[in-house]
């Protein structure tokens, strides 16, 4: 089924025609040409600076009348791309939206697909996963793969948006496939090879981050940043790579080096990267909780200039610092806010914070919000080493009705195949439910699960359909 343009704000797709300004006059025309040249050469920083000079002429209010709507669409696309590659998500979004409207009104599916692809990247990085999936679907329905390869912004934006979604979904195999596709695309479109190669390298960074492998993360980040590929890597990707490099150094016990490489950097790169978070992590590792709080003090209040996915990790650093400063009530509040934010968007690997630093905070979360704690530890992307240290949730309410039924069979000693037969489901379905039970109870084996279930009072006769091992006829 086609994705409807009604996703746009009410009335937008039916609004009066968005017309172009007179781009043939003065600074506006020359700036657009200069901006496109900068984008073609990979100089996203200079392109973003030019974009700020041009965009007052491209607001819907200013685009009153004019014959060349396609020129306005092209200019809006260039502005959206420039802002995005410079790391300014919120500056990119309105321009991509304007380009999409213009593309729809001119009947140009390539422009519409490019604009939707840029919007998909911005929303994916911002942590708005469902919106990103919608824009990605829309772009793919507007443009076929052959056209995507032949257009400048279409292909790389679709690949990058998909990379962030695969990462937040915990899909390591999907990231590996994306990297192969990026390499193949580079061969198909040599003039886009520079950014497609960067995307391939950045996907390798995301894979290492997803695997919680600090050595691999450090190696892939350094390779990415020190590559002699030209033109230079866009600020968005180079900033995120540096962000991961600092995080891996802290995790490897080198917080001083992490601070060293960030000394001359701003606190933020647009909305997309917050270097203050990594500096805070480094200070935590060096035993400086006061400096950790100082580095993050403005971050939660500056949420309008942060991608959503950053705010949870920022609060998490604050929680650990407050715990070390013996302020338990404040630490518990920050910790709960942090994990609710992280879990709502996606539980990403939190490199740089040791499991032992979060154990006490997790214990409090288990006591104060057992239902949320159960959902958190059942997520395969959750920090399992922390959940294992904290121990099981001593409340069977965290198990679903179906999981309680499986648990009742487990306690009897029934095999997975026997349970599948009794419940008339596949063996793989039972395996999935058993894994969920293990995670929620904080155990790692069948024997531990049975022991915990019995200790919690879950007997065969308390399950919905308890049976003795080997009895495959009843339910």
Secondary structure, DSSP 8 states (H G I E B T S, - for coil): ----GGGSSTTGGGSS------TTSHHHHHHHHHHHHHHHHT-HHHHHHHHHHHGGGGSTTT--S-S-HHHHHHHHHHHHHHHHHTT-HHHHHHHHHHHHHHHHHHT-HHHHHHHHHHHHHHHHHTT-HHHHHHHHHHHHHHS-HHHHHTSTTHHHHHHHHHHHHHHHTT-HHHHHHHHHHHHHHHHH-GGGHHHHHHHHHHHHHHHHHHTT-HHHHHHHHHHHHH---SS---HHHHHHHHHHHHHHHHHTT-HHHHHHHHTTS-SEETTTEEHHHHHHHHHHHTT-HHHHHHHHTTTGGGGGGS-HHHHHHHHHHHHHHHHHTT-HHHHHHHHHHHHHHHHHH-----TTS-HHHHHHHHHHHHHH-HHHHHHHHHSTTS-HHHHHHH---S-GGGS-HHHHHHHHHHHHT--HHHHHHHHTS-HHHHHHHHHHHHHHHT-SSHHHHHHHHHHTT--GGGSTT---TT--S--
